[in-house]
Amino acid sequence: MKQTRTILSLLITTVCVLSGCQFVTEEITADHCDFDMIESVGGIALGTACQTDDGAWFLPLRCDLSGCTTVTREPVMVNSGLAVREIHARIEKEALLLWIESCVYTEKSSTPQTDGILLEGVEPGRYKVEYLSADGRRDAIGTVVIGE
């Protein structure tokens, strides 16, 4: 089923890219990456959170959906056509839940790498950072301290 969706997405993407409708391409091909996929392309790593000039917190994240970079493990899958569409985050008690939404590469979404996420309105404290897969599974990826 996933292969059929991927093939259909690539066909639609080809038509959309050739006709110049990149937003539609991203919307159609957007997909919540599960943790197994993230691990297969090299993993995900946290940096140290730092406060921006306007008081928000920036959490550096390293991940490369192309599968060309070892982040926490050797990649076993290559995805030359995937790009990062968006990094999502939400707080649940003492956990910071993160997940990556991918899409087919376009000029607008031109990078398979992440640089990090801006965390606005996060209370100071120590958070377990977990990757949230689409099926609800949570996998620990580290801890982060905000404002202590």
N, CA, C and O atoms as a MOPAC input file, in Angstrom:
PM7 MOZYME 1SCF
protein

 N      0.82100 1    -1.18900 1     0.00000 1
 C      0.00000 1     0.00000 1     0.00000 1
 C      0.86800 1     1.25600 1     0.00000 1
 O      0.60100 1     2.20500 1    -0.73800 1
 N      1.91700 1     1.25300 1     0.84100 1
 C      2.80100 1     2.41600 1     0.91900 1
 C      3.52800 1     2.61700 1    -0.41700 1
 O      3.72400 1     3.75300 1    -0.84900 1
 N      3.92900 1     1.51300 1    -1.07400 1
 C      4.60500 1     1.63500 1    -2.36700 1
 C      3.66200 1     2.21600 1    -3.41000 1
 O      4.06700 1     3.05200 1    -4.21800 1
 N      2.40500 1     1.77800 1    -3.39600 1
 C      1.42300 1     2.31100 1    -4.34300 1
 C      1.22900 1     3.80100 1    -4.11900 1
 O      1.15200 1     4.57300 1    -5.07400 1
 N      1.14900 1     4.20800 1    -2.84700 1
 C      0.99700 1     5.62500 1    -2.52200 1
 C      2.21500 1     6.42100 1    -2.98900 1
 O      2.08200 1     7.52200 1    -3.52400 1
 N      3.38500 1     5.85900 1    -2.78300 1
 C      4.61400 1     6.53300 1    -3.19300 1
 C      4.66600 1     6.70100 1    -4.70900 1
 O      4.99600 1     7.77900 1    -5.20400 1
 N      4.34500 1     5.65000 1    -5.44100 1
 C      4.36400 1     5.71800 1    -6.90700 1
 C      3.33800 1     6.73000 1    -7.40100 1
 O      3.62800 1     7.53600 1    -8.28500 1
 N      2.13100 1     6.68600 1    -6.82400 1
 C      1.10300 1     7.64300 1    -7.20300 1
 C      1.54400 1     9.07100 1    -6.88000 1
 O      1.33800 1     9.98600 1    -7.67700 1
 N      2.14500 1     9.25200 1    -5.72000 1
 C      2.63800 1    10.58000 1    -5.33000 1
 C      3.69900 1    11.08300 1    -6.29300 1
 O      3.69800 1    12.25500 1    -6.66700 1
 N      4.60300 1    10.20200 1    -6.69600 1
 C      5.65600 1    10.60600 1    -7.63500 1
 C      5.07700 1    10.98200 1    -8.99600 1
 O      5.54000 1    11.94000 1    -9.61500 1
 N      4.08100 1    10.24900 1    -9.46800 1
 C      3.44200 1    10.58600 1   -10.73900 1
 C      2.74400 1    11.93800 1   -10.66200 1
 O      2.88300 1    12.77000 1   -11.55900 1
 N      1.99300 1    12.15100 1    -9.58700 1
 C      1.30300 1    13.42800 1    -9.41200 1
 C      2.31100 1    14.55300 1    -9.25300 1
 O      2.12800 1    15.64600 1    -9.78900 1
 N      3.37500 1    14.27700 1    -8.51200 1
 C      4.42600 1    15.27300 1    -8.31200 1
 C      5.05800 1    15.67800 1    -9.62900 1
 O      5.28600 1    16.86200 1    -9.87700 1
 N      5.33800 1    14.70300 1   -10.47000 1
 C      5.94200 1    14.99400 1   -11.77000 1
 C      5.06000 1    15.93800 1   -12.56300 1
 O      5.54500 1    16.91700 1   -13.13000 1
 N      3.78100 1    15.65400 1   -12.60400 1
 C      2.84500 1    16.52100 1   -13.32100 1
 C      2.82100 1    17.90500 1   -12.69100 1
 O      2.85600 1    18.91100 1   -13.39900 1
 N      2.76200 1    17.96300 1   -11.36600 1
 C      2.70200 1    19.26100 1   -10.68300 1
 C      3.97500 1    20.06400 1   -10.85600 1
 O      3.91600 1    21.26900 1   -11.10100 1
 N      5.12600 1    19.41900 1   -10.73500 1
 C      6.39700 1    20.13800 1   -10.88900 1
 C      6.53000 1    20.67200 1   -12.30400 1
 O      6.94400 1    21.81300 1   -12.50900 1
 N      6.17600 1    19.84200 1   -13.28200 1
 C      6.26300 1    20.28500 1   -14.67300 1
 C      5.31600 1    21.45000 1   -14.94200 1
 O      5.59500 1    22.29100 1   -15.79600 1
 N      4.21000 1    21.50500 1   -14.22700 1
 C      3.26700 1    22.60100 1   -14.43500 1
 C      3.48100 1    23.74800 1   -13.44800 1
 O      2.79600 1    24.76700 1   -13.53900 1
 N      4.42100 1    23.60200 1   -12.50200 1
 C      4.78600 1    24.69300 1   -11.60700 1
 C      3.96900 1    24.83600 1   -10.33900 1
 O      4.01600 1    25.89300 1    -9.71000 1
 N      3.22800 1    23.82700 1    -9.93800 1
 C      2.41200 1    23.96300 1    -8.71900 1
 C      3.08000 1    23.24100 1    -7.55000 1
 O      2.65700 1    22.15400 1    -7.15700 1
 N      4.12200 1    23.85500 1    -7.00300 1
 C      4.91100 1    23.23400 1    -5.94400 1
 C      4.13800 1    23.07500 1    -4.64100 1
 O      4.33100 1    22.07800 1    -3.94400 1
 N      3.26600 1    24.02500 1    -4.28600 1
 C      2.51300 1    23.90200 1    -3.04000 1
 C      1.64200 1    22.65500 1    -3.05900 1
 O      1.57200 1    21.92300 1    -2.07200 1
 N      0.98600 1    22.41700 1    -4.17500 1
 C      0.14800 1    21.22600 1    -4.31800 1
 C      1.00900 1    19.97600 1    -4.20200 1
 O      0.60200 1    18.99800 1    -3.57600 1
 N      2.18700 1    20.00000 1    -4.79700 1
 C      3.10400 1    18.86900 1    -4.72600 1
 C      3.43400 1    18.53300 1    -3.28300 1
 O      3.38000 1    17.36700 1    -2.89300 1
 N      3.77400 1    19.53500 1    -2.48600 1
 C      4.10300 1    19.30000 1    -1.07600 1
 C      2.90200 1    18.76500 1    -0.31900 1
 O      3.03900 1    17.83600 1     0.47700 1
 N      1.73100 1    19.33200 1    -0.55200 1
 C      0.53000 1    18.88900 1     0.15400 1
 C      0.21800 1    17.42600 1    -0.15600 1
 O     -0.12500 1    16.66400 1     0.74800 1
 N      0.33000 1    17.03400 1    -1.39500 1
 C     -0.00800 1    15.66600 1    -1.80600 1
 C      0.99900 1    14.66300 1    -1.27700 1
 O      0.62700 1    13.55800 1    -0.88200 1
 N      2.26800 1    15.03500 1    -1.26500 1
 C      3.31600 1    14.06700 1    -0.92100 1
 C      3.75600 1    14.13200 1     0.53700 1
 O      4.61600 1    13.35600 1     0.95300 1
 N      3.18000 1    15.04700 1     1.32400 1
 C      3.57800 1    15.17200 1     2.73100 1
 C      3.32300 1    13.85900 1     3.46800 1
 O      2.29100 1    13.21300 1     3.28700 1
 N      4.29200 1    13.48300 1     4.30300 1
 C      4.17900 1    12.22400 1     5.02700 1
 C      4.87000 1    12.35100 1     6.38200 1
 O      5.96700 1    12.90100 1     6.47600 1
 N      4.23200 1    11.84500 1     7.42000 1
 C      4.79100 1    11.82200 1     8.77300 1
 C      5.82900 1    10.69200 1     8.80500 1
 O      5.47100 1     9.52100 1     8.67700 1
 N      7.08300 1    11.02900 1     8.97300 1
 C      8.15100 1    10.01400 1     9.00400 1
 C      8.10000 1     9.25700 1    10.32700 1
 O      8.09100 1     9.87700 1    11.39000 1
 N      8.06800 1     7.94500 1    10.27500 1
 C      8.11300 1     7.19100 1    11.52400 1
 C      9.56400 1     7.00700 1    11.96300 1
 O     10.49100 1     7.22600 1    11.18400 1
 N      9.74800 1     6.60300 1    13.21200 1
 C     11.09200 1     6.51900 1    13.78200 1
 C     11.95800 1     5.47900 1    13.06400 1
 O     13.16300 1     5.68100 1    12.91400 1
 N     11.36500 1     4.38300 1    12.62600 1
 C     12.14000 1     3.37400 1    11.90100 1
 C     12.74100 1     3.96100 1    10.62900 1
 O     13.87900 1     3.65300 1    10.27500 1
 N     11.97700 1     4.80600 1     9.94600 1
 C     12.49100 1     5.45300 1     8.73700 1
 C     13.62500 1     6.40300 1     9.09100 1
 O     14.65200 1     6.42800 1     8.41200 1
 N     13.44200 1     7.19500 1    10.16500 1
 C     14.48900 1     8.12700 1    10.59800 1
 C     15.77000 1     7.36300 1    10.92800 1
 O     16.86100 1     7.78900 1    10.55000 1
 N     15.64300 1     6.24800 1    11.62600 1
 C     16.81500 1     5.42900 1    11.95400 1
 C     17.45400 1     4.86300 1    10.69300 1
 O     18.67900 1     4.78100 1    10.60900 1
 N     16.65000 1     4.47300 1     9.71300 1
 C     17.19800 1     3.85700 1     8.50000 1
 C     18.01500 1     4.82900 1     7.65300 1
 O     18.88800 1     4.40500 1     6.89600 1
 N     17.73600 1     6.14300 1     7.77700 1
 C     18.49300 1     7.13000 1     7.00300 1
 C     19.62700 1     7.75800 1     7.80700 1
 O     20.23400 1     8.72800 1     7.35500 1
 N     19.92400 1     7.21900 1     8.99700 1
 C     21.08100 1     7.70500 1     9.75000 1
 C     20.78300 1     8.22300 1    11.13400 1
 O     21.71000 1     8.55100 1    11.87400 1
 N     19.51100 1     8.30900 1    11.51400 1
 C     19.17700 1     8.71300 1    12.87300 1
 C     18.91600 1    10.19600 1    13.03500 1
 O     18.89600 1    10.96300 1    12.07200 1
 N     18.71600 1    10.57100 1    14.29400 1
 C     18.42900 1    11.96400 1    14.64600 1
 C     19.17200 1    12.29300 1    15.94200 1
 O     19.23300 1    11.46600 1    16.85200 1
 N     19.73400 1    13.49300 1    16.02500 1
 C     20.50000 1    13.90100 1    17.20500 1
 C     20.08800 1    15.30200 1    17.63600 1
 O     19.77000 1    16.16000 1    16.81300 1
 N     20.10200 1    15.50600 1    18.93800 1
 C     19.76900 1    16.80100 1    19.52900 1
 C     21.01600 1    17.61100 1    19.80900 1
 O     22.07400 1    17.06200 1    20.11800 1
 N     20.88000 1    18.93100 1    19.69700 1
 C     21.92800 1    19.83100 1    20.14900 1
 C     21.50300 1    20.44500 1    21.47700 1
 O     20.57100 1    19.95800 1    22.11900 1
 N     22.17500 1    21.50100 1    21.88700 1
 C     21.85900 1    22.21100 1    23.12300 1
 C     20.92600 1    23.37400 1    22.80800 1
 O     21.21900 1    24.19500 1    21.94000 1
 N     19.80600 1    23.43900 1    23.51500 1
 C     18.84100 1    24.51200 1    23.28400 1
 C     19.45400 1    25.86000 1    23.64500 1
 O     20.19400 1    25.97700 1    24.62200 1
 N     19.13700 1    26.87400 1    22.84300 1
 C     19.62300 1    28.22300 1    23.11900 1
 C     18.47100 1    29.20900 1    22.93600 1
 O     17.57600 1    29.00400 1    22.11500 1
 N     18.51800 1    30.27800 1    23.71800 1
 C     17.44700 1    31.26900 1    23.66700 1
 C     17.72300 1    32.29600 1    22.58300 1
 O     18.85000 1    32.77000 1    22.43600 1
 N     16.67600 1    32.64000 1    21.81800 1
 C     16.80000 1    33.64300 1    20.76800 1
 C     16.60200 1    35.03200 1    21.36900 1
 O     16.20300 1    35.16300 1    22.52600 1
 N     16.87600 1    36.04800 1    20.59200 1
 C     16.73400 1    37.43700 1    21.06300 1
 C     15.31200 1    37.77000 1    21.50400 1
 O     15.11900 1    38.60400 1    22.38900 1
 N     14.32100 1    37.13100 1    20.90100 1
 C     12.92600 1    37.43100 1    21.25700 1
 C     12.37500 1    36.52200 1    22.36600 1
 O     11.17500 1    36.54200 1    22.64300 1
 N     13.25000 1    35.72400 1    23.00100 1
 C     12.84800 1    34.92100 1    24.14000 1
 C     12.42100 1    33.49800 1    23.84800 1
 O     12.23200 1    32.71100 1    24.77500 1
 N     12.26300 1    33.14900 1    22.58200 1
 C     11.91500 1    31.77100 1    22.22800 1
 C     13.16800 1    30.90200 1    22.37300 1
 O     14.27800 1    31.41300 1    22.53000 1
 N     12.97500 1    29.61200 1    22.31800 1
 C     14.09200 1    28.67100 1    22.41800 1
 C     14.25900 1    27.93900 1    21.10900 1
 O     13.28300 1    27.51500 1    20.49200 1
 N     15.51100 1    27.79200 1    20.68500 1
 C     15.83700 1    27.05900 1    19.46200 1
 C     16.53400 1    25.76200 1    19.85600 1
 O     17.53000 1    25.77400 1    20.57800 1
 N     16.00100 1    24.65000 1    19.37500 1
 C     16.59300 1    23.34500 1    19.64400 1
 C     17.22000 1    22.80700 1    18.36100 1
 O     16.50200 1    22.43800 1    17.43200 1
 N     18.55300 1    22.75800 1    18.29900 1
 C     19.19500 1    22.19600 1    17.11600 1
 C     18.89900 1    20.69700 1    16.98600 1
 O     18.96000 1    19.95700 1    17.96700 1
 N     18.58100 1    20.26700 1    15.77900 1
 C     18.33200 1    18.85600 1    15.46300 1
 C     19.12300 1    18.50500 1    14.21800 1
 O     19.13300 1    19.25300 1    13.24100 1
 N     19.78400 1    17.35900 1    14.26400 1
 C     20.47600 1    16.88400 1    13.06400 1
 C     19.78500 1    15.62600 1    12.56700 1
 O     19.62200 1    14.65200 1    13.30200 1
 N     19.38800 1    15.66900 1    11.31700 1
 C     18.79000 1    14.51700 1    10.65200 1
 C     18.92100 1    14.78000 1     9.16200 1
 O     18.81200 1    15.92600 1     8.72500 1
 N     19.15100 1    13.74800 1     8.38400 1
 C     19.29500 1    13.88800 1     6.93900 1
 C     18.46900 1    12.79800 1     6.27000 1
 O     18.85800 1    11.63000 1     6.25100 1
 N     17.32400 1    13.19400 1     5.72200 1
 C     16.41800 1    12.22600 1     5.11000 1
 C     16.97000 1    11.57800 1     3.85300 1
 O     16.42200 1    10.58100 1     3.38300 1
 N     18.04800 1    12.12800 1     3.29800 1
 C     18.61600 1    11.54800 1     2.07700 1
 C     19.29700 1    10.21000 1     2.33000 1
 O     19.45200 1     9.40300 1     1.41300 1
 N     19.70700 1     9.97400 1     3.58000 1
 C     20.42400 1     8.74000 1     3.88500 1
 C     21.89300 1     8.80500 1     3.51100 1
 O     22.56400 1     7.77600 1     3.43000 1
 N     22.39300 1    10.00400 1     3.28600 1
 C     23.79800 1    10.17600 1     2.88100 1
 C     24.70400 1    10.58300 1     4.03900 1
 O     25.90500 1    10.76400 1     3.84100 1
 N     24.14900 1    10.73000 1     5.24800 1
 C     24.92000 1    11.20300 1     6.39300 1
 C     24.69200 1    10.29500 1     7.59400 1
 O     23.55400 1     9.94700 1     7.90900 1
 N     25.77000 1     9.91400 1     8.25900 1
 C     25.65100 1     9.19200 1     9.51400 1
 C     25.44600 1    10.21800 1    10.62200 1
 O     26.30700 1    11.06800 1    10.84600 1
 N     24.32100 1    10.14500 1    11.31100 1
 C     24.04900 1    11.05700 1    12.41800 1
 C     24.25600 1    10.30800 1    13.72900 1
 O     25.14300 1    10.66000 1    14.50600 1
 N     23.45000 1     9.28000 1    13.98400 1
 C     23.63400 1     8.44900 1    15.17100 1
 C     23.90700 1     6.99400 1    14.80600 1
 O     24.26200 1     6.18500 1    15.66300 1
 N     23.73900 1     6.67500 1    13.54000 1
 C     23.99100 1     5.31300 1    13.06400 1
 C     24.24100 1     5.34400 1    11.55900 1
 O     23.90500 1     6.31500 1    10.88100 1
 N     24.82600 1     4.28200 1    11.05500 1
 C     25.10700 1     4.16700 1     9.62700 1
 C     23.79100 1     4.03800 1     8.84900 1
 O     22.98000 1     3.16800 1     9.16900 1
 N     23.56200 1     4.88100 1     7.83800 1
 C     22.32400 1     4.76400 1     7.05500 1
 C     22.25700 1     3.43300 1     6.30000 1
 O     23.27100 1     2.91300 1     5.83400 1
 N     21.04800 1     2.90100 1     6.19300 1
 C     20.83500 1     1.67200 1     5.42400 1
 C     19.84300 1     1.90400 1     4.29000 1
 O     19.52600 1     0.97900 1     3.54300 1
 N     19.34900 1     3.14700 1     4.15700 1
 C     18.39900 1     3.48100 1     3.10500 1
 C     18.76300 1     4.84800 1     2.53700 1
 O     19.19400 1     5.73700 1     3.27100 1
 N     18.58900 1     5.01000 1     1.23000 1
 C     18.84700 1     6.27900 1     0.56000 1
 C     17.53500 1     6.78200 1    -0.03400 1
 O     16.79700 1     6.02300 1    -0.66000 1
 N     17.25000 1     8.07600 1     0.17000 1
 C     16.01800 1     8.71000 1    -0.33300 1
 C     16.38600 1     9.99500 1    -1.05300 1
 O     16.23400 1    11.07500 1    -0.48100 1
 N     16.85300 1     9.91700 1    -2.25700 1
 C     17.32100 1    11.11400 1    -2.94800 1
 C     16.20400 1    12.09400 1    -3.27600 1
 O     16.48100 1    13.25500 1    -3.57500 1
 N     14.95500 1    11.66000 1    -3.22800 1
 C     13.85900 1    12.54300 1    -3.59600 1
 C     13.08700 1    13.13300 1    -2.43400 1
 O     12.09000 1    13.82000 1    -2.65600 1
 N     13.51500 1    12.88600 1    -1.18500 1
 C     12.77500 1    13.39900 1    -0.03000 1
 C     13.40000 1    14.66200 1     0.53900 1
 O     14.61900 1    14.83100 1     0.54600 1
 N     12.53400 1    15.53900 1     1.01300 1
 C     12.97400 1    16.76500 1     1.67700 1
 C     12.19000 1    16.91500 1     2.97200 1
 O     11.12300 1    16.32400 1     3.13800 1
 N     12.72700 1    17.70900 1     3.88100 1
 C     12.02700 1    18.02200 1     5.12900 1
 C     11.00500 1    19.10300 1     4.81800 1
 O     11.35300 1    20.17900 1     4.33100 1
 N      9.74400 1    18.80900 1     5.10300 1
 C      8.69100 1    19.80600 1     4.91100 1
 C      8.52300 1    20.63600 1     6.16500 1
 O      8.42300 1    21.86200 1     6.10700 1
 N      8.49200 1    19.94600 1     7.31800 1
 C      8.30100 1    20.66200 1     8.57600 1
 C      8.70500 1    19.76500 1     9.74100 1
 O      8.58600 1    18.54200 1     9.67300 1
 N      9.18700 1    20.39700 1    10.81400 1
 C      9.45300 1    19.68800 1    12.06200 1
 C      8.36900 1    20.13100 1    13.03300 1
 O      8.13400 1    21.32700 1    13.20900 1
 N      7.71400 1    19.16800 1    13.65900 1
 C      6.63300 1    19.45800 1    14.59200 1
 C      7.09400 1    19.16200 1    16.01400 1
 O      7.95700 1    18.31200 1    16.23500 1
 N      6.50900 1    19.87200 1    16.97300 1
 C      6.81800 1    19.62100 1    18.38400 1
 C      5.60000 1    19.93900 1    19.22600 1
 O      4.81400 1    20.83200 1    18.90900 1
 N      5.46100 1    19.18900 1    20.30300 1
 C      4.45600 1    19.51300 1    21.30700 1
 C      4.94200 1    19.00200 1    22.65900 1
 O      5.71500 1    18.04800 1    22.74200 1
 N      4.47100 1    19.65600 1    23.70800 1
 C      4.84400 1    19.28900 1    25.07300 1
 C      3.70600 1    18.47600 1    25.68300 1
 O      2.53800 1    18.85100 1    25.59100 1
 N      4.06500 1    17.36500 1    26.30200 1
 C      3.12000 1    16.57000 1    27.08900 1
 C      3.79900 1    16.25900 1    28.41400 1
 O      4.70000 1    15.42300 1    28.48300 1
 N      3.35500 1    16.94200 1    29.46800 1
 C      3.93900 1    16.81500 1    30.81000 1
 C      5.42800 1    17.13900 1    30.74700 1
 O      5.79400 1    18.26300 1    30.40500 1
 N      6.29800 1    16.17600 1    31.07200 1
 C      7.74600 1    16.42700 1    31.04100 1
 C      8.38700 1    15.92500 1    29.75400 1
 O      9.60300 1    15.74400 1    29.69900 1
 N      7.58300 1    15.69900 1    28.72200 1
 C      8.12800 1    15.18400 1    27.45500 1
 C      7.93700 1    16.19100 1    26.33200 1
 O      6.87900 1    16.80700 1    26.20100 1
 N      8.96400 1    16.34500 1    25.53700 1
 C      8.91100 1    17.12400 1    24.31600 1
 C      8.82200 1    16.10900 1    23.17600 1
 O      9.76500 1    15.35600 1    22.93500 1
 N      7.70100 1    16.09400 1    22.49000 1
 C      7.49000 1    15.14900 1    21.39800 1
 C      7.80400 1    15.82600 1    20.07500 1
 O      7.28800 1    16.90600 1    19.78700 1
 N      8.64100 1    15.19800 1    19.27900 1
 C      9.05100 1    15.73300 1    17.98400 1
 C      8.70400 1    14.73800 1    16.88200 1
 O      8.70300 1    13.52700 1    17.10200 1
 N      8.41100 1    15.26000 1    15.70100 1
 C      8.30800 1    14.40800 1    14.52800 1
 C      8.56900 1    15.24600 1    13.28900 1
 O      8.38200 1    16.46200 1    13.28000 1
 N      9.00500 1    14.55800 1    12.24700 1
 C      9.37800 1    15.21300 1    10.99200 1
 C      8.35600 1    14.84000 1     9.93000 1
 O      7.97000 1    13.68000 1     9.78800 1
 N      7.93300 1    15.84900 1     9.19400 1
 C      7.05100 1    15.64200 1     8.05400 1
 C      7.90800 1    15.81500 1     6.79800 1
 O      8.58100 1    16.83100 1     6.62700 1
 N      7.87300 1    14.82000 1     5.93300 1
 C      8.66500 1    14.87500 1     4.70300 1
 C      7.75400 1    15.15500 1     3.51700 1
 O      6.53100 1    15.05500 1     3.62000 1
 N      8.35800 1    15.50300 1     2.40400 1
 C      7.64100 1    15.65700 1     1.13900 1
 C      8.63100 1    15.35800 1     0.02600 1
 O      9.83200 1    15.22700 1     0.26400 1
 N      8.11800 1    15.25200 1    -1.18000 1
 C      8.98800 1    15.05500 1    -2.32600 1
 C      9.73600 1    16.36700 1    -2.57500 1
 O      9.16100 1    17.45000 1    -2.46900 1
 N     10.99400 1    16.25500 1    -2.89900 1
 C     11.87100 1    17.40100 1    -3.14000 1
 C     11.27500 1    18.33900 1    -4.19600 1
 O     10.87300 1    17.89600 1    -5.27200 1
 N     11.22200 1    19.63500 1    -3.87900 1
 C     10.87000 1    20.68900 1    -4.83300 1
 C     11.83700 1    21.83800 1    -4.58000 1
 O     12.62400 1    21.79100 1    -3.63500 1
 N     11.78300 1    22.85200 1    -5.40300 1
 C     12.66100 1    24.00500 1    -5.18300 1
 C     12.35500 1    24.67800 1    -3.84800 1
 O     13.26500 1    25.17800 1    -3.18700 1
 N     11.08400 1    24.69500 1    -3.44300 1
 C     10.69200 1    25.33100 1    -2.18000 1
 C     11.18300 1    24.52300 1    -0.98300 1
 O     11.66300 1    25.09100 1    -0.00200 1
 N     11.06600 1    23.21700 1    -1.06100 1
 C     11.48800 1    22.33600 1     0.04500 1
 C     12.76000 1    21.63000 1    -0.38100 1
 O     12.76400 1    20.42500 1    -0.63300 1
 N     13.81900 1    22.38100 1    -0.45700 1
 C     15.01000 1    21.91500 1    -1.15700 1
 C     16.05500 1    21.22200 1    -0.29800 1
 O     17.17600 1    21.01500 1    -0.76400 1
 N     15.73600 1    20.85900 1     0.92800 1
 C     16.78200 1    20.23000 1     1.72500 1
 C     16.27900 1    18.98100 1     2.44400 1
 O     15.18200 1    18.97200 1     3.00300 1
 N     17.08800 1    17.93800 1     2.42000 1
 C     16.73600 1    16.74200 1     3.18600 1
 C     17.22800 1    16.83100 1     4.63500 1
 O     16.92700 1    15.95200 1     5.44300 1
 N     17.98700 1    17.89000 1     4.97000 1
 C     18.55000 1    18.03900 1     6.31100 1
 C     17.67300 1    18.92200 1     7.19200 1
 O     16.96000 1    19.80300 1     6.71300 1
 N     17.75000 1    18.65800 1     8.49300 1
 C     17.10500 1    19.53600 1     9.46600 1
 C     18.18700 1    20.39300 1    10.10300 1
 O     19.35000 1    19.99800 1    10.17400 1
 N     17.78500 1    21.57600 1    10.56600 1
 C     18.73100 1    22.37600 1    11.35200 1
 C     18.22400 1    22.53400 1    12.78000 1
 O     19.01900 1    22.70900 1    13.70300 1
 N     16.92600 1    22.47500 1    12.96700 1
 C     16.37300 1    22.56800 1    14.30500 1
 C     14.96700 1    23.10500 1    14.28000 1
 O     14.36600 1    23.28900 1    13.22200 1
 N     14.45100 1    23.35500 1    15.47400 1
 C     13.07300 1    23.83100 1    15.60100 1
 C     13.01400 1    24.93400 1    16.64400 1
 O     13.68400 1    24.87300 1    17.67500 1
 N     12.20600 1    25.93600 1    16.35900 1
 C     11.96400 1    27.02900 1    17.28400 1
 C     10.83400 1    26.60700 1    18.21800 1
 O      9.73800 1    26.27000 1    17.77100 1
 N     11.11100 1    26.63000 1    19.51200 1
 C     10.12900 1    26.22900 1    20.52900 1
 C      9.61900 1    27.48700 1    21.21400 1
 O     10.34700 1    28.11300 1    21.98500 1
 N      8.39200 1    27.85600 1    20.94200 1
 C      7.82400 1    29.06300 1    21.52800 1
 C      6.89300 1    28.69200 1    22.67300 1
 O      6.16200 1    27.70500 1    22.58900 1
 N      6.91700 1    29.47900 1    23.73900 1
 C      6.01600 1    29.27200 1    24.86000 1
 C      6.32400 1    28.05100 1    25.71100 1
 O      5.44300 1    27.53500 1    26.39800 1
 N      7.56300 1    27.58800 1    25.67100 1
 C      7.95300 1    26.41900 1    26.46300 1
 C      8.40800 1    26.88500 1    27.83900 1
 O      9.23900 1    27.78600 1    27.95500 1
 N      7.86500 1    26.27300 1    28.87200 1
 C      8.23800 1    26.60700 1    30.24100 1
 C      9.64400 1    26.08400 1    30.54700 1
 O     10.03900 1    25.04000 1    30.02700 1
 N     10.40500 1    26.80100 1    31.38600 1
 C     11.72600 1    26.30700 1    31.77700 1
 C     11.61300 1    24.93700 1    32.44000 1
 O     10.65700 1    24.65400 1    33.16100 1
 N     12.60600 1    24.09900 1    32.18000 1
 C     12.61700 1    22.77600 1    32.79800 1
 C     13.44900 1    21.79400 1    32.00600 1
 O     14.04500 1    22.12500 1    30.98100 1
 N     13.47200 1    20.57100 1    32.51700 1
 C     14.19300 1    19.47300 1    31.87300 1
 C     13.14400 1    18.57800 1    31.20900 1
 O     12.19100 1    18.15000 1    31.85900 1
 N     13.31700 1    18.29900 1    29.92900 1
 C     12.34700 1    17.52200 1    29.15800 1
 C     12.99300 1    16.27500 1    28.55700 1
 O     14.10900 1    16.32100 1    28.03900 1
 N     12.26900 1    15.16600 1    28.63700 1
 C     12.63900 1    13.98500 1    27.85600 1
 C     12.21800 1    14.30900 1    26.43300 1
 O     11.10100 1    14.77100 1    26.19900 1
 N     13.10400 1    14.07000 1    25.49200 1
 C     12.75700 1    14.31100 1    24.09100 1
 C     12.48900 1    12.96100 1    23.45000 1
 O     13.32000 1    12.05300 1    23.49200 1
 N     11.30400 1    12.85100 1    22.85500 1
 C     10.88900 1    11.60200 1    22.24000 1
 C     10.43100 1    11.86000 1    20.81400 1
 O      9.82000 1    12.88500 1    20.51200 1
 N     10.74200 1    10.90100 1    19.94200 1
 C     10.25600 1    10.97900 1    18.57000 1
 C      8.88900 1    10.30800 1    18.52900 1
 O      8.73800 1     9.17300 1    18.98100 1
 N      7.90200 1    11.00200 1    17.99300 1
 C      6.53500 1    10.49500 1    17.92700 1
 C      6.23800 1     9.99700 1    16.52300 1
 O      6.17300 1    10.78700 1    15.58100 1
 N      6.05800 1     8.69200 1    16.38100 1
 C      5.69800 1     8.11000 1    15.08900 1
 C      4.19900 1     8.26500 1    14.85900 1
 O      3.44800 1     8.50400 1    15.80400 1
 N      3.76400 1     8.13100 1    13.62300 1
 C      2.35800 1     8.32500 1    13.26000 1
 C      1.42700 1     7.36500 1    13.99200 1
 O      0.26700 1     7.69500 1    14.24000 1
 N      1.92300 1     6.18300 1    14.33900 1
 C      1.08700 1     5.19800 1    15.03700 1
 C      1.02800 1     5.44200 1    16.54800 1
 O      0.42300 1     4.65800 1    17.28000 1
 N      1.65800 1     6.53400 1    17.01800 1
 C      1.64000 1     6.86900 1    18.43800 1
 C      2.83300 1     6.34900 1    19.21900 1
 O      3.00400 1     6.68900 1    20.39000 1
 N      3.66100 1     5.52500 1    18.58300 1
 C      4.84900 1     4.99900 1    19.26100 1
 C      5.80400 1     6.14000 1    19.57800 1
 O      5.98100 1     7.05700 1    18.77600 1
 N      6.42300 1     6.07400 1    20.76300 1
 C      7.39600 1     7.07500 1    21.18900 1
 C      8.75200 1     6.41200 1    21.37400 1
 O      8.85900 1     5.35800 1    22.00000 1
 N      9.78200 1     7.03600 1    20.82400 1
 C     11.15000 1     6.54600 1    20.98200 1
 C     12.00500 1     7.65800 1    21.56400 1
 O     12.01400 1     8.77500 1    21.04700 1
 N     12.72600 1     7.35300 1    22.64100 1
 C     13.59500 1     8.33800 1    23.31300 1
 C     14.73900 1     8.73800 1    22.39900 1
 O     15.39000 1     7.89100 1    21.78600 1
 N     14.97600 1    10.04300 1    22.31700 1
 C     16.14100 1    10.51200 1    21.54700 1
 C     17.05800 1    11.39900 1    22.38900 1
 O     18.09000 1    11.85600 1    21.90000 1
 N     16.69400 1    11.64500 1    23.64400 1
 C     17.57900 1    12.40500 1    24.51200 1
 C     16.81200 1    13.24800 1    25.52000 1
 O     15.62000 1    13.04700 1    25.75300 1
 N     17.53200 1    14.20000 1    26.11100 1
 C     16.93000 1    15.15300 1    27.03400 1
 C     17.39000 1    16.55600 1    26.65000 1
 O     18.43100 1    16.74300 1    26.02000 1
 N     16.59500 1    17.51900 1    27.04300 1
 C     16.95400 1    18.90400 1    26.77300 1
 C     16.57600 1    19.73900 1    27.98700 1
 O     15.56000 1    19.49200 1    28.63700 1
 N     17.40800 1    20.73100 1    28.28200 1
 C     17.13700 1    21.65200 1    29.38000 1
 C     16.78700 1    22.99700 1    28.76600 1
 O     17.51700 1    23.52600 1    27.92800 1
 N     15.65300 1    23.54000 1    29.20000 1
 C     15.20000 1    24.84600 1    28.73300 1
 C     15.25800 1    25.81800 1    29.91500 1
 O     14.55100 1    25.65700 1    30.90900 1
 N     16.10800 1    26.81500 1    29.77900 1
 C     16.13400 1    27.92200 1    30.73200 1
 C     16.53700 1    27.65200 1    32.15900 1
 O     16.12500 1    28.41000 1    33.03600 1
 N     17.29200 1    26.65500 1    32.45000 1
 C     17.73300 1    26.41300 1    33.83800 1
 C     19.19400 1    26.72000 1    33.98600 1
 O     19.74700 1    26.57900 1    35.07700 1

